Amino acid sequence: MIPFERTWPYDIQMKDVYVPSCPFCGQDHVLLSLTPAEIRDIQEGSKRLVIFPCCRNKVTVVDADQDYLLTNTRLRKG
């Protein structure tokens, strides 16, 4: 079972990857330093370090599907 508290939604818009809000500071519509090609690499087994530009917190993305990023860090209370 996938741990829901370690997932965060994302969107791809015009070849940029966004999250609706930062799980750490709450800023809205945050542009991540990921590309759609890197999302495909993550889905195939690669891991990526992602630093949120708004507050400089970082997570390692270990898996992804079409809607959510799975990280090594607890992002939700639960």
Phi, psi and omega in degrees: 000135181283129180287106185301330182289352178253013180250157177212135181289153176216163177225148173250123179228119177052046178067019174242149180252124181238153166248145182298328177203156179282131180289347183260309184252346177087003179299141182276149172050072185261126176281125179264160179272049177236153174245162175303328177294322177291327175299317177298319177298319178297318179297334180268003174121352178284160174243150180223136172277128179239126177251125178284120186292340183286324185226000177066016171285153183227151176221157172257122178274121185255342179198164179206153168236201183287343186236332189231147170260135175258126184244174177269002186241141176289121183252343182236150173282142180178000000 
